[in-house]
């Protein structure tokens, strides 16, 4: 789903048919709803996909900030917000990359550093095919959206860095 062209891209991944794996796409849907209700959304693009791929490096072109959003079974509840650095990691294939690997691909293509990037991992509990969103994940999604509200009011890598640090 492409919403607009911008200096900030929010790239959410996940499968809406696999229980809490829907957290990324649901996060983006709720942001789109908030956008429709008004607010300062100039320069924000919302994108979603089932998984990150090499082609997503192109979505980072011309951006000042990138926010990757995904469900996680390993982060503490309700979410974990971290700064990302480019890295060629074990996910580095032509299919299903990590956010750090997408940043690495960007570096390789452009021979330049990628935009400042952060990851919002939202804690999920159940990922089975056909399962609905778990009650715990719904609570975690609400908390993550509250953080997003703060992030969107301060679209500044330095401020985001401080939030990620503590």
C-alpha positions, 0 to 999 in steps of 0.5 A, a space after each residue: 500500500 503506497 500512500 504518498 511520497 516523502 522524507 519519512 517512510 514507515 515500512 510495516 511487514 507481516 501477514 494478516 492471516 497469521 495471528 499476531 504477525 498481522 501487527 505490522 499491517 494493522 499498525 499501518 492501517 491504524 496510522 492511515 486512519 489517524 492520517 484521515 482524521 487530520 494532523 501533520 502528515 506532510 512528508 510521511 509515506 506508509 508502505 506494507 508488505 508480507 516481508 522485506 526484500 531487496 527491492 525495498 532498498 529503493 523505497 528508502 531513496 530520498 528519505 531522511 528517516 525510515 521506520 521499520 515495523 514488525 511483530 516480534 516474539 523475542 522483544 519485551 512487551 509491549 514493543 522495542 524501539 531501536 536504531 538500525 545500522 546496515 549489516 549483511 546478516 544471515 537473512 541476506 538473500 534475495 528473499 525475506 531480508 532483515 531491516 539491517 540487510 535492506 539498509 546494507 543493500 541500499 549502501 551497496 546500490 548507492 555507495 552511500 549511507 542509508 537514511 537514519 533508520 529505526 525498528 519498532 518491534 511489537 511483541 506478538 504471542 501467536 502466529 498460527 495461520 487463521 488465528 485472530 490477533 491475540 489480546 496481548 498483541 492488541 494491547 501492545 499495538 495500542 502502546 506502539 501507536 502511542 509511541 508512533 504519535 510521539 515519533 511523528 510529532 518529532 521527525 528528527 533522527 536525533 530525537 528518535 535516537 534518544 528515544 531508542 537509547 532509553 
